[in-house]
Amino acid sequence: MPIDGGMEECIWTFRRRSEQLSLRREETSNGVNLVVVDSGTSRSFAFSDVDRLIAFQSDMEAFLIRTGWTFVTFAPDRRSGRDRRQMPRMTERRRWWTDSRPDESV
């Protein structure tokens, strides 16, 4: 749910060995901030609009992955219903439309 009718609070969490880093967006009267919390130390990056923040955050996430960090969680978890990843597929085929057609000339 959005905070005060504005941006919804979302948190991206990364880990590297025993270190943990989280990214959070927050609205301000001047625009938006990306709040980075690393080992309990918080740092904010201010942006005039959310599009610039998203571009910066995307670059930061790519840098984190390249330097050994692993994405571990996103909050809030919006999934609902059954978790299909834990169920066997049995005979279900995901991409049946890519199967070749039987040779009709035989």
PDB file as gemmi writes it, atoms N, CA and C in Angstrom:
CRYST1    1.000    1.000    1.000  90.00  90.00  90.00 P 1                      
ATOM      1  N   MET A   1       0.842  -1.181   0.000  1.00  0.00           N  
ATOM      2  CA  MET A   1       0.000   0.000   0.000  1.00  0.00           C  
ATOM      3  C   MET A   1       0.888   1.246   0.000  1.00  0.00           C  
ATOM      4  N   PRO A   2       0.545   2.241  -0.777  1.00  0.00           N  
ATOM      5  CA  PRO A   2       1.350   3.458  -0.839  1.00  0.00           C  
ATOM      6  C   PRO A   2       1.425   4.181   0.500  1.00  0.00           C  
ATOM      7  N   ILE A   3       2.533   4.833   0.720  1.00  0.00           N  
ATOM      8  CA  ILE A   3       2.747   5.613   1.923  1.00  0.00           C  
ATOM      9  C   ILE A   3       2.097   6.973   1.728  1.00  0.00           C  
ATOM     10  N   ASP A   4       1.196   7.378   2.621  1.00  0.00           N  
ATOM     11  CA  ASP A   4       0.530   8.683   2.565  1.00  0.00           C  
ATOM     12  C   ASP A   4      -0.019   8.988   1.175  1.00  0.00           C  
ATOM     13  N   GLY A   5      -0.574   7.982   0.495  1.00  0.00           N  
ATOM     14  CA  GLY A   5      -1.162   8.183  -0.815  1.00  0.00           C  
ATOM     15  C   GLY A   5      -0.135   8.320  -1.929  1.00  0.00           C  
ATOM     16  N   GLY A   6       1.144   8.162  -1.632  1.00  0.00           N  
ATOM     17  CA  GLY A   6       2.197   8.310  -2.637  1.00  0.00           C  
ATOM     18  C   GLY A   6       2.827   6.984  -3.008  1.00  0.00           C  
ATOM     19  N   MET A   7       4.141   6.964  -2.980  1.00  0.00           N  
ATOM     20  CA  MET A   7       4.917   5.811  -3.394  1.00  0.00           C  
ATOM     21  C   MET A   7       4.823   4.669  -2.368  1.00  0.00           C  
ATOM     22  N   GLU A   8       4.681   3.449  -2.864  1.00  0.00           N  
ATOM     23  CA  GLU A   8       4.645   2.285  -1.985  1.00  0.00           C  
ATOM     24  C   GLU A   8       6.060   1.982  -1.491  1.00  0.00           C  
ATOM     25  N   GLU A   9       6.188   1.649  -0.206  1.00  0.00           N  
ATOM     26  CA  GLU A   9       7.512   1.325   0.334  1.00  0.00           C  
ATOM     27  C   GLU A   9       7.921  -0.066  -0.111  1.00  0.00           C  
ATOM     28  N   CYS A  10       9.016  -0.130  -0.849  1.00  0.00           N  
ATOM     29  CA  CYS A  10       9.564  -1.384  -1.332  1.00  0.00           C  
ATOM     30  C   CYS A  10      11.022  -1.449  -0.910  1.00  0.00           C  
ATOM     31  N   ILE A  11      11.480  -2.650  -0.554  1.00  0.00           N  
ATOM     32  CA  ILE A  11      12.855  -2.823  -0.110  1.00  0.00           C  
ATOM     33  C   ILE A  11      13.490  -3.970  -0.885  1.00  0.00           C  
ATOM     34  N   TRP A  12      14.639  -3.691  -1.512  1.00  0.00           N  
ATOM     35  CA  TRP A  12      15.440  -4.681  -2.209  1.00  0.00           C  
ATOM     36  C   TRP A  12      16.624  -5.014  -1.298  1.00  0.00           C  
ATOM     37  N   THR A  13      16.866  -6.297  -1.038  1.00  0.00           N  
ATOM     38  CA  THR A  13      17.939  -6.691  -0.130  1.00  0.00           C  
ATOM     39  C   THR A  13      18.960  -7.549  -0.873  1.00  0.00           C  
ATOM     40  N   PHE A  14      20.234  -7.224  -0.646  1.00  0.00           N  
ATOM     41  CA  PHE A  14      21.356  -7.938  -1.252  1.00  0.00           C  
ATOM     42  C   PHE A  14      22.278  -8.429  -0.147  1.00  0.00           C  
ATOM     43  N   ARG A  15      22.990  -9.546  -0.409  1.00  0.00           N  
ATOM     44  CA  ARG A  15      23.971 -10.067   0.547  1.00  0.00           C  
ATOM     45  C   ARG A  15      25.271 -10.406  -0.160  1.00  0.00           C  
ATOM     46  N   ARG A  16      26.355 -10.230   0.603  1.00  0.00           N  
ATOM     47  CA  ARG A  16      27.678 -10.684   0.169  1.00  0.00           C  
ATOM     48  C   ARG A  16      28.390 -11.163   1.433  1.00  0.00           C  
ATOM     49  N   ARG A  17      28.655 -12.473   1.478  1.00  0.00           N  
ATOM     50  CA  ARG A  17      29.207 -13.090   2.687  1.00  0.00           C  
ATOM     51  C   ARG A  17      28.332 -12.712   3.886  1.00  0.00           C  
ATOM     52  N   SER A  18      28.879 -12.066   4.902  1.00  0.00           N  
ATOM     53  CA  SER A  18      28.076 -11.713   6.084  1.00  0.00           C  
ATOM     54  C   SER A  18      27.502 -10.299   5.991  1.00  0.00           C  
ATOM     55  N   GLU A  19      27.761  -9.597   4.887  1.00  0.00           N  
ATOM     56  CA  GLU A  19      27.270  -8.229   4.716  1.00  0.00           C  
ATOM     57  C   GLU A  19      25.850  -8.234   4.146  1.00  0.00           C  
ATOM     58  N   GLN A  20      25.070  -7.258   4.527  1.00  0.00           N  
ATOM     59  CA  GLN A  20      23.727  -7.079   3.981  1.00  0.00           C  
ATOM     60  C   GLN A  20      23.542  -5.620   3.598  1.00  0.00           C  
ATOM     61  N   LEU A  21      22.913  -5.397   2.457  1.00  0.00           N  
ATOM     62  CA  LEU A  21      22.674  -4.054   1.947  1.00  0.00           C  
ATOM     63  C   LEU A  21      21.226  -3.983   1.483  1.00  0.00           C  
ATOM     64  N   SER A  22      20.541  -2.904   1.819  1.00  0.00           N  
ATOM     65  CA  SER A  22      19.157  -2.758   1.369  1.00  0.00           C  
ATOM     66  C   SER A  22      18.976  -1.422   0.663  1.00  0.00           C  
ATOM     67  N   LEU A  23      18.075  -1.426  -0.308  1.00  0.00           N  
ATOM     68  CA  LEU A  23      17.721  -0.231  -1.081  1.00  0.00           C  
ATOM     69  C   LEU A  23      16.238   0.039  -0.852  1.00  0.00           C  
ATOM     70  N   ARG A  24      15.922   1.298  -0.599  1.00  0.00           N  
ATOM     71  CA  ARG A  24      14.532   1.693  -0.350  1.00  0.00           C  
ATOM     72  C   ARG A  24      14.287   3.052  -0.984  1.00  0.00           C  
ATOM     73  N   ARG A  25      13.127   3.215  -1.597  1.00  0.00           N  
ATOM     74  CA  ARG A  25      12.751   4.502  -2.190  1.00  0.00           C  
ATOM     75  C   ARG A  25      11.853   5.251  -1.229  1.00  0.00           C  
ATOM     76  N   GLU A  26      12.021   6.580  -1.176  1.00  0.00           N  
ATOM     77  CA  GLU A  26      11.135   7.390  -0.348  1.00  0.00           C  
ATOM     78  C   GLU A  26      10.839   8.702  -1.051  1.00  0.00           C  
ATOM     79  N   GLU A  27       9.599   9.150  -0.896  1.00  0.00           N  
ATOM     80  CA  GLU A  27       9.188  10.442  -1.451  1.00  0.00           C  
ATOM     81  C   GLU A  27       9.573  11.555  -0.496  1.00  0.00           C  
ATOM     82  N   THR A  28       9.964  12.688  -1.067  1.00  0.00           N  
ATOM     83  CA  THR A  28      10.262  13.875  -0.273  1.00  0.00           C  
ATOM     84  C   THR A  28       9.507  15.046  -0.898  1.00  0.00           C  
ATOM     85  N   SER A  29       9.574  16.190  -0.264  1.00  0.00           N  
ATOM     86  CA  SER A  29       8.894  17.370  -0.817  1.00  0.00           C  
ATOM     87  C   SER A  29       9.591  17.859  -2.092  1.00  0.00           C  
ATOM     88  N   ASN A  30      10.857  17.474  -2.288  1.00  0.00           N  
ATOM     89  CA  ASN A  30      11.619  17.908  -3.470  1.00  0.00           C  
ATOM     90  C   ASN A  30      11.734  16.854  -4.555  1.00  0.00           C  
ATOM     91  N   GLY A  31      11.209  15.663  -4.347  1.00  0.00           N  
ATOM     92  CA  GLY A  31      11.333  14.587  -5.330  1.00  0.00           C  
ATOM     93  C   GLY A  31      11.329  13.233  -4.640  1.00  0.00           C  
ATOM     94  N   VAL A  32      12.340  12.429  -4.940  1.00  0.00           N  
ATOM     95  CA  VAL A  32      12.436  11.084  -4.360  1.00  0.00           C  
ATOM     96  C   VAL A  32      13.882  10.804  -3.962  1.00  0.00           C  
ATOM     97  N   ASN A  33      14.041   9.934  -2.970  1.00  0.00           N  
ATOM     98  CA  ASN A  33      15.366   9.515  -2.522  1.00  0.00           C  
ATOM     99  C   ASN A  33      15.509   8.014  -2.675  1.00  0.00           C  
ATOM    100  N   LEU A  34      16.727   7.578  -2.942  1.00  0.00           N  
ATOM    101  CA  LEU A  34      17.079   6.176  -2.832  1.00  0.00           C  
ATOM    102  C   LEU A  34      17.900   6.080  -1.554  1.00  0.00           C  
ATOM    103  N   VAL A  35      17.380   5.342  -0.586  1.00  0.00           N  
ATOM    104  CA  VAL A  35      18.058   5.180   0.700  1.00  0.00           C  
ATOM    105  C   VAL A  35      18.790   3.842   0.669  1.00  0.00           C  
ATOM    106  N   VAL A  36      20.101   3.879   0.864  1.00  0.00           N  
ATOM    107  CA  VAL A  36      20.935   2.685   0.868  1.00  0.00           C  
ATOM    108  C   VAL A  36      21.404   2.459   2.302  1.00  0.00           C  
ATOM    109  N   VAL A  37      21.103   1.284   2.837  1.00  0.00           N  
ATOM    110  CA  VAL A  37      21.536   0.938   4.194  1.00  0.00           C  
ATOM    111  C   VAL A  37      22.520  -0.213   4.074  1.00  0.00           C  
ATOM    112  N   ASP A  38      23.762   0.040   4.501  1.00  0.00           N  
ATOM    113  CA  ASP A  38      24.837  -0.949   4.434  1.00  0.00           C  
ATOM    114  C   ASP A  38      25.460  -1.076   5.816  1.00  0.00           C  
ATOM    115  N   SER A  39      25.339  -2.260   6.403  1.00  0.00           N  
ATOM    116  CA  SER A  39      25.895  -2.526   7.736  1.00  0.00           C  
ATOM    117  C   SER A  39      25.425  -1.497   8.761  1.00  0.00           C  
ATOM    118  N   GLY A  40      24.152  -1.123   8.702  1.00  0.00           N  
ATOM    119  CA  GLY A  40      23.593  -0.189   9.663  1.00  0.00           C  
ATOM    120  C   GLY A  40      23.822   1.276   9.340  1.00  0.00           C  
ATOM    121  N   THR A  41      24.640   1.562   8.341  1.00  0.00           N  
ATOM    122  CA  THR A  41      24.902   2.944   7.935  1.00  0.00           C  
ATOM    123  C   THR A  41      24.002   3.306   6.766  1.00  0.00           C  
ATOM    124  N   SER A  42      23.269   4.404   6.908  1.00  0.00           N  
ATOM    125  CA  SER A  42      22.312   4.826   5.891  1.00  0.00           C  
ATOM    126  C   SER A  42      22.872   5.997   5.081  1.00  0.00           C  
ATOM    127  N   ARG A  43      22.607   5.959   3.780  1.00  0.00           N  
ATOM    128  CA  ARG A  43      23.003   7.041   2.881  1.00  0.00           C  
ATOM    129  C   ARG A  43      21.867   7.271   1.898  1.00  0.00           C  
ATOM    130  N   SER A  44      21.557   8.531   1.608  1.00  0.00           N  
ATOM    131  CA  SER A  44      20.469   8.863   0.685  1.00  0.00           C  
ATOM    132  C   SER A  44      20.996   9.540  -0.563  1.00  0.00           C  
ATOM    133  N   PHE A  45      20.378   9.188  -1.684  1.00  0.00           N  
ATOM    134  CA  PHE A  45      20.682   9.814  -2.975  1.00  0.00           C  
ATOM    135  C   PHE A  45      19.391  10.486  -3.436  1.00  0.00           C  
ATOM    136  N   ALA A  46      19.433  11.797  -3.650  1.00  0.00           N  
ATOM    137  CA  ALA A  46      18.238  12.567  -4.010  1.00  0.00           C  
ATOM    138  C   ALA A  46      18.090  12.687  -5.522  1.00  0.00           C  
ATOM    139  N   PHE A  47      16.839  12.596  -5.994  1.00  0.00           N  
ATOM    140  CA  PHE A  47      16.512  12.712  -7.410  1.00  0.00           C  
ATOM    141  C   PHE A  47      15.278  13.585  -7.574  1.00  0.00           C  
ATOM    142  N   SER A  48      15.232  14.301  -8.683  1.00  0.00           N  
ATOM    143  CA  SER A  48      14.093  15.184  -8.934  1.00  0.00           C  
ATOM    144  C   SER A  48      12.854  14.410  -9.369  1.00  0.00           C  
ATOM    145  N   ASP A  49      13.054  13.226  -9.980  1.00  0.00           N  
ATOM    146  CA  ASP A  49      11.906  12.410 -10.377  1.00  0.00           C  
ATOM    147  C   ASP A  49      12.255  10.931 -10.283  1.00  0.00           C  
ATOM    148  N   VAL A  50      11.212  10.120 -10.254  1.00  0.00           N  
ATOM    149  CA  VAL A  50      11.378   8.678 -10.038  1.00  0.00           C  
ATOM    150  C   VAL A  50      12.088   7.997 -11.206  1.00  0.00           C  
ATOM    151  N   ASP A  51      11.942   8.511 -12.434  1.00  0.00           N  
ATOM    152  CA  ASP A  51      12.615   7.896 -13.584  1.00  0.00           C  
ATOM    153  C   ASP A  51      14.136   7.953 -13.443  1.00  0.00           C  
ATOM    154  N   ARG A  52      14.642   9.063 -12.955  1.00  0.00           N  
ATOM    155  CA  ARG A  52      16.094   9.184 -12.739  1.00  0.00           C  
ATOM    156  C   ARG A  52      16.553   8.263 -11.616  1.00  0.00           C  
ATOM    157  N   LEU A  53      15.733   8.167 -10.569  1.00  0.00           N  
ATOM    158  CA  LEU A  53      16.051   7.251  -9.474  1.00  0.00           C  
ATOM    159  C   LEU A  53      16.110   5.817  -9.989  1.00  0.00           C  
ATOM    160  N   ILE A  54      15.150   5.406 -10.791  1.00  0.00           N  
ATOM    161  CA  ILE A  54      15.099   4.041 -11.317  1.00  0.00           C  
ATOM    162  C   ILE A  54      16.339   3.746 -12.161  1.00  0.00           C  
ATOM    163  N   ALA A  55      16.756   4.687 -13.002  1.00  0.00           N  
ATOM    164  CA  ALA A  55      17.954   4.482 -13.820  1.00  0.00           C  
ATOM    165  C   ALA A  55      19.186   4.303 -12.931  1.00  0.00           C  
ATOM    166  N   PHE A  56      19.315   5.135 -11.907  1.00  0.00           N  
ATOM    167  CA  PHE A  56      20.441   5.036 -10.980  1.00  0.00           C  
ATOM    168  C   PHE A  56      20.397   3.713 -10.217  1.00  0.00           C  
ATOM    169  N   GLN A  57      19.209   3.348  -9.728  1.00  0.00           N  
ATOM    170  CA  GLN A  57      19.075   2.107  -8.971  1.00  0.00           C  
ATOM    171  C   GLN A  57      19.400   0.897  -9.839  1.00  0.00           C  
ATOM    172  N   SER A  58      18.979   0.902 -11.083  1.00  0.00           N  
ATOM    173  CA  SER A  58      19.285  -0.209 -11.991  1.00  0.00           C  
ATOM    174  C   SER A  58      20.786  -0.356 -12.185  1.00  0.00           C  
ATOM    175  N   ASP A  59      21.471   0.767 -12.384  1.00  0.00           N  
ATOM    176  CA  ASP A  59      22.927   0.734 -12.525  1.00  0.00           C  
ATOM    177  C   ASP A  59      23.587   0.234 -11.240  1.00  0.00           C  
ATOM    178  N   MET A  60      23.077   0.687 -10.089  1.00  0.00           N  
ATOM    179  CA  MET A  60      23.635   0.266  -8.811  1.00  0.00           C  
ATOM    180  C   MET A  60      23.448  -1.229  -8.598  1.00  0.00           C  
ATOM    181  N   GLU A  61      22.270  -1.756  -8.920  1.00  0.00           N  
ATOM    182  CA  GLU A  61      22.016  -3.189  -8.774  1.00  0.00           C  
ATOM    183  C   GLU A  61      22.926  -4.007  -9.678  1.00  0.00           C  
ATOM    184  N   ALA A  62      23.133  -3.552 -10.903  1.00  0.00           N  
ATOM    185  CA  ALA A  62      24.048  -4.255 -11.824  1.00  0.00           C  
ATOM    186  C   ALA A  62      25.470  -4.250 -11.265  1.00  0.00           C  
ATOM    187  N   PHE A  63      25.897  -3.117 -10.705  1.00  0.00           N  
ATOM    188  CA  PHE A  63      27.221  -3.020 -10.097  1.00  0.00           C  
ATOM    189  C   PHE A  63      27.341  -3.974  -8.905  1.00  0.00           C  
ATOM    190  N   LEU A  64      26.319  -4.027  -8.068  1.00  0.00           N  
ATOM    191  CA  LEU A  64      26.343  -4.926  -6.911  1.00  0.00           C  
ATOM    192  C   LEU A  64      26.503  -6.379  -7.353  1.00  0.00           C  
ATOM    193  N   ILE A  65      25.748  -6.787  -8.349  1.00  0.00           N  
ATOM    194  CA  ILE A  65      25.824  -8.164  -8.852  1.00  0.00           C  
ATOM    195  C   ILE A  65      27.223  -8.455  -9.411  1.00  0.00           C  
ATOM    196  N   ARG A  66      27.782  -7.510 -10.168  1.00  0.00           N  
ATOM    197  CA  ARG A  66      29.131  -7.695 -10.739  1.00  0.00           C  
ATOM    198  C   ARG A  66      30.212  -7.781  -9.669  1.00  0.00           C  
ATOM    199  N   THR A  67      29.967  -7.188  -8.507  1.00  0.00           N  
ATOM    200  CA  THR A  67      30.990  -7.158  -7.467  1.00  0.00           C  
ATOM    201  C   THR A  67      30.736  -8.182  -6.357  1.00  0.00           C  
ATOM    202  N   GLY A  68      29.950  -9.213  -6.660  1.00  0.00           N  
ATOM    203  CA  GLY A  68      29.805 -10.326  -5.736  1.00  0.00           C  
ATOM    204  C   GLY A  68      28.600 -10.317  -4.824  1.00  0.00           C  
ATOM    205  N   TRP A  69      27.744  -9.311  -4.930  1.00  0.00           N  
ATOM    206  CA  TRP A  69      26.528  -9.281  -4.128  1.00  0.00           C  
ATOM    207  C   TRP A  69      25.480 -10.171  -4.780  1.00  0.00           C  
ATOM    208  N   THR A  70      24.577 -10.712  -3.979  1.00  0.00           N  
ATOM    209  CA  THR A  70      23.491 -11.549  -4.467  1.00  0.00           C  
ATOM    210  C   THR A  70      22.171 -10.938  -4.022  1.00  0.00           C  
ATOM    211  N   PHE A  71      21.240 -10.821  -4.956  1.00  0.00           N  
ATOM    212  CA  PHE A  71      19.901 -10.347  -4.616  1.00  0.00           C  
ATOM    213  C   PHE A  71      19.204 -11.455  -3.832  1.00  0.00           C  
ATOM    214  N   VAL A  72      18.679 -11.133  -2.641  1.00  0.00           N  
ATOM    215  CA  VAL A  72      18.064 -12.176  -1.811  1.00  0.00           C  
ATOM    216  C   VAL A  72      16.574 -12.005  -1.586  1.00  0.00           C  
ATOM    217  N   THR A  73      16.092 -10.773  -1.549  1.00  0.00           N  
ATOM    218  CA  THR A  73      14.658 -10.626  -1.288  1.00  0.00           C  
ATOM    219  C   THR A  73      14.140  -9.252  -1.712  1.00  0.00           C  
ATOM    220  N   PHE A  74      12.841  -9.238  -1.960  1.00  0.00           N  
ATOM    221  CA  PHE A  74      12.118  -8.010  -2.263  1.00  0.00           C  
ATOM    222  C   PHE A  74      10.902  -7.984  -1.355  1.00  0.00           C  
ATOM    223  N   ALA A  75      10.629  -6.852  -0.758  1.00  0.00           N  
ATOM    224  CA  ALA A  75       9.449  -6.729   0.103  1.00  0.00           C  
ATOM    225  C   ALA A  75       8.663  -5.505  -0.348  1.00  0.00           C  
ATOM    226  N   PRO A  76       7.380  -5.556  -0.374  1.00  0.00           N  
ATOM    227  CA  PRO A  76       6.542  -6.642   0.111  1.00  0.00           C  
ATOM    228  C   PRO A  76       6.387  -7.738  -0.929  1.00  0.00           C  
ATOM    229  N   ASP A  77       6.163  -8.960  -0.470  1.00  0.00           N  
ATOM    230  CA  ASP A  77       5.932 -10.094  -1.356  1.00  0.00           C  
ATOM    231  C   ASP A  77       4.490 -10.014  -1.833  1.00  0.00           C  
ATOM    232  N   ARG A  78       4.288  -9.813  -3.126  1.00  0.00           N  
ATOM    233  CA  ARG A  78       2.939  -9.614  -3.669  1.00  0.00           C  
ATOM    234  C   ARG A  78       2.301 -10.883  -4.215  1.00  0.00           C  
ATOM    235  N   ARG A  79       3.042 -11.984  -4.177  1.00  0.00           N  
ATOM    236  CA  ARG A  79       2.477 -13.214  -4.732  1.00  0.00           C  
ATOM    237  C   ARG A  79       1.315 -13.693  -3.880  1.00  0.00           C  
ATOM    238  N   SER A  80       0.348 -14.296  -4.534  1.00  0.00           N  
ATOM    239  CA  SER A  80      -0.783 -14.864  -3.808  1.00  0.00           C  
ATOM    240  C   SER A  80      -1.127 -16.209  -4.430  1.00  0.00           C  
ATOM    241  N   GLY A  81      -1.854 -16.992  -3.691  1.00  0.00           N  
ATOM    242  CA  GLY A  81      -2.239 -18.300  -4.199  1.00  0.00           C  
ATOM    243  C   GLY A  81      -1.143 -19.332  -4.007  1.00  0.00           C  
ATOM    244  N   ARG A  82      -1.302 -20.452  -4.696  1.00  0.00           N  
ATOM    245  CA  ARG A  82      -0.350 -21.556  -4.597  1.00  0.00           C  
ATOM    246  C   ARG A  82       0.988 -21.194  -5.212  1.00  0.00           C  
ATOM    247  N   ASP A  83       2.045 -21.702  -4.634  1.00  0.00           N  
ATOM    248  CA  ASP A  83       3.374 -21.524  -5.199  1.00  0.00           C  
ATOM    249  C   ASP A  83       3.624 -22.662  -6.173  1.00  0.00           C  
ATOM    250  N   ARG A  84       3.483 -22.398  -7.461  1.00  0.00           N  
ATOM    251  CA  ARG A  84       3.601 -23.441  -8.484  1.00  0.00           C  
ATOM    252  C   ARG A  84       5.015 -23.964  -8.616  1.00  0.00           C  
ATOM    253  N   ARG A  85       6.013 -23.219  -8.135  1.00  0.00           N  
ATOM    254  CA  ARG A  85       7.397 -23.657  -8.287  1.00  0.00           C  
ATOM    255  C   ARG A  85       7.680 -24.920  -7.501  1.00  0.00           C  
ATOM    256  N   GLN A  86       6.874 -25.231  -6.499  1.00  0.00           N  
ATOM    257  CA  GLN A  86       7.120 -26.403  -5.670  1.00  0.00           C  
ATOM    258  C   GLN A  86       6.302 -27.610  -6.111  1.00  0.00           C  
ATOM    259  N   MET A  87       5.504 -27.470  -7.141  1.00  0.00           N  
ATOM    260  CA  MET A  87       4.667 -28.564  -7.619  1.00  0.00           C  
ATOM    261  C   MET A  87       5.291 -29.202  -8.851  1.00  0.00           C  
ATOM    262  N   PRO A  88       5.289 -30.538  -8.946  1.00  0.00           N  
ATOM    263  CA  PRO A  88       5.817 -31.189 -10.149  1.00  0.00           C  
ATOM    264  C   PRO A  88       4.907 -30.910 -11.347  1.00  0.00           C  
ATOM    265  N   ARG A  89       5.474 -30.889 -12.526  1.00  0.00           N  
ATOM    266  CA  ARG A  89       4.712 -30.553 -13.734  1.00  0.00           C  
ATOM    267  C   ARG A  89       3.941 -31.734 -14.304  1.00  0.00           C  
ATOM    268  N   MET A  90       4.350 -32.942 -14.010  1.00  0.00           N  
ATOM    269  CA  MET A  90       3.731 -34.156 -14.549  1.00  0.00           C  
ATOM    270  C   MET A  90       3.769 -34.100 -16.078  1.00  0.00           C  
ATOM    271  N   THR A  91       2.624 -33.856 -16.725  1.00  0.00           N  
ATOM    272  CA  THR A  91       2.596 -33.862 -18.188  1.00  0.00           C  
ATOM    273  C   THR A  91       2.468 -32.469 -18.781  1.00  0.00           C  
ATOM    274  N   GLU A  92       2.424 -31.463 -17.925  1.00  0.00           N  
ATOM    275  CA  GLU A  92       2.274 -30.095 -18.420  1.00  0.00           C  
ATOM    276  C   GLU A  92       3.478 -29.704 -19.270  1.00  0.00           C  
ATOM    277  N   ARG A  93       3.215 -29.088 -20.385  1.00  0.00           N  
ATOM    278  CA  ARG A  93       4.288 -28.598 -21.246  1.00  0.00           C  
ATOM    279  C   ARG A  93       4.125 -27.102 -21.365  1.00  0.00           C  
ATOM    280  N   ARG A  94       5.173 -26.361 -21.027  1.00  0.00           N  
ATOM    281  CA  ARG A  94       5.072 -24.904 -21.059  1.00  0.00           C  
ATOM    282  C   ARG A  94       4.968 -24.351 -22.473  1.00  0.00           C  
ATOM    283  N   ARG A  95       5.795 -24.863 -23.373  1.00  0.00           N  
ATOM    284  CA  ARG A  95       5.853 -24.258 -24.710  1.00  0.00           C  
ATOM    285  C   ARG A  95       5.475 -25.286 -25.768  1.00  0.00           C  
ATOM    286  N   TRP A  96       4.302 -25.817 -25.665  1.00  0.00           N  
ATOM    287  CA  TRP A  96       3.841 -26.818 -26.609  1.00  0.00           C  
ATOM    288  C   TRP A  96       3.778 -26.255 -28.027  1.00  0.00           C  
ATOM    289  N   TRP A  97       3.578 -24.944 -28.162  1.00  0.00           N  
ATOM    290  CA  TRP A  97       3.433 -24.343 -29.485  1.00  0.00           C  
ATOM    291  C   TRP A  97       4.756 -24.325 -30.260  1.00  0.00           C  
ATOM    292  N   THR A  98       5.879 -24.633 -29.579  1.00  0.00           N  
ATOM    293  CA  THR A  98       7.154 -24.688 -30.299  1.00  0.00           C  
ATOM    294  C   THR A  98       7.480 -26.086 -30.793  1.00  0.00           C  
ATOM    295  N   ASP A  99       6.663 -27.078 -30.428  1.00  0.00           N  
ATOM    296  CA  ASP A  99       6.903 -28.443 -30.889  1.00  0.00           C  
ATOM    297  C   ASP A  99       6.689 -28.512 -32.399  1.00  0.00           C  
ATOM    298  N   SER A 100       7.475 -29.334 -33.031  1.00  0.00           N  
ATOM    299  CA  SER A 100       7.307 -29.482 -34.476  1.00  0.00           C  
ATOM    300  C   SER A 100       6.045 -30.304 -34.737  1.00  0.00           C  
ATOM    301  N   ARG A 101       5.490 -30.120 -35.909  1.00  0.00           N  
ATOM    302  CA  ARG A 101       4.303 -30.872 -36.297  1.00  0.00           C  
ATOM    303  C   ARG A 101       4.744 -32.202 -36.884  1.00  0.00           C  
ATOM    304  N   PRO A 102       3.969 -33.250 -36.688  1.00  0.00           N  
ATOM    305  CA  PRO A 102       4.350 -34.535 -37.278  1.00  0.00           C  
ATOM    306  C   PRO A 102       4.381 -34.422 -38.797  1.00  0.00           C  
ATOM    307  N   ASP A 103       5.254 -35.209 -39.395  1.00  0.00           N  
ATOM    308  CA  ASP A 103       5.386 -35.193 -40.850  1.00  0.00           C  
ATOM    309  C   ASP A 103       4.124 -35.792 -41.461  1.00  0.00           C  
ATOM    310  N   GLU A 104       3.355 -34.955 -42.155  1.00  0.00           N  
ATOM    311  CA  GLU A 104       2.075 -35.387 -42.709  1.00  0.00           C  
ATOM    312  C   GLU A 104       2.215 -36.100 -44.048  1.00  0.00           C  
ATOM    313  N   SER A 105       3.404 -36.105 -44.617  1.00  0.00           N  
ATOM    314  CA  SER A 105       3.577 -36.716 -45.934  1.00  0.00           C  
ATOM    315  C   SER A 105       3.736 -38.222 -45.840  1.00  0.00           C  
ATOM    316  N   VAL A 106       3.932 -38.756 -44.639  1.00  0.00           N  
ATOM    317  CA  VAL A 106       4.160 -40.200 -44.504  1.00  0.00           C  
ATOM    318  C   VAL A 106       2.864 -40.925 -44.368  1.00  0.00           C  
TER     319      VAL A 106                                                      
END                                                                             
